[in-house]
């Protein structure tokens, strides 16, 4: 599962955040300094989706209704790029 949110007001130069559930115990939060489809500039790794979502809410004010859901990447594609 992948989802992203574009921040209304950048926080510490972060304009977009993506959450990607890679497998049962790896959830990535990718950080972007642009709202465009570029590689991330940093990431965090969590074991649970709830922890990743709580981090996004606490750090960036992202709520459940802010997320845009997208397809998972095809095998071999970068995880942090929306359109490979």
C-alpha positions in Angstrom: 0.0 0.0 0.0 1.2 3.5 -0.9 -0.3 6.8 -0.2 1.0 10.4 -0.2 0.0 13.8 1.0 1.0 17.2 -0.2 1.4 19.7 2.7 -0.5 23.0 2.4 2.5 24.7 4.1 6.0 23.2 3.9 7.5 22.2 7.2 11.3 22.4 7.3 11.3 22.4 3.5 9.2 19.2 3.3 6.3 19.6 0.8 5.2 16.0 0.3 5.2 12.8 2.4 4.6 9.2 1.2 3.9 6.1 3.3 4.7 2.8 1.7 4.0 -0.6 3.4 6.7 -2.8 1.9 5.9 -6.0 3.8 4.5 -7.0 7.1 7.2 -5.4 9.2 8.6 -2.5 7.0 6.7 0.7 6.6 8.6 3.6 5.0 7.8 7.3 5.3 9.5 9.1 2.4 10.0 12.9 2.6 10.1 15.2 -0.4 11.3 18.8 -0.8 8.9 19.2 -3.8 5.3 18.4 -4.6 6.4 17.0 -7.9 7.3 13.4 -8.7 10.9 13.4 -7.8 13.0 11.0 -5.6 12.6 11.5 -1.9 15.3 13.4 0.1 15.0 11.3 3.2 13.0 8.5 4.8 12.1 6.8 8.1 11.5 3.1 8.7 8.7 1.9 11.0 7.6 -1.6 11.9 3.9 -0.7 12.1 1.6 1.4 9.8 0.0 3.0 12.9 3.4 4.3 14.0 4.2 5.7 10.6 0.8 7.4 10.4 1.1 8.8 13.9 4.6 10.2 13.0 3.1 11.9 9.9 0.3 13.4 12.0 2.6 14.6 14.7 5.3 16.0 12.5 3.4 17.3 9.5 -0.3 17.5 10.6 -1.4 14.9 8.1 -4.8 13.4 8.9 -6.6 10.4 7.3 -8.5 12.5 4.8 -5.3 14.1 3.5 -3.9 10.9 1.9 -4.1 10.1 -1.8 -3.8 6.3 -2.4 -1.8 5.1 -5.3 -0.7 1.7 -6.7 2.4 -0.1 -5.3 5.4 0.1 -7.6 6.1 -2.7 -10.1 8.9 -5.0 -9.1 12.2 -3.3 -9.9 10.8 0.3 -9.8 11.8 2.8 -7.1 9.4 2.8 -4.2 9.5 6.5 -3.7 8.5 7.5 -7.3 4.8 7.7 -8.2 5.1 7.3 -12.0 8.1 5.2 -13.0 
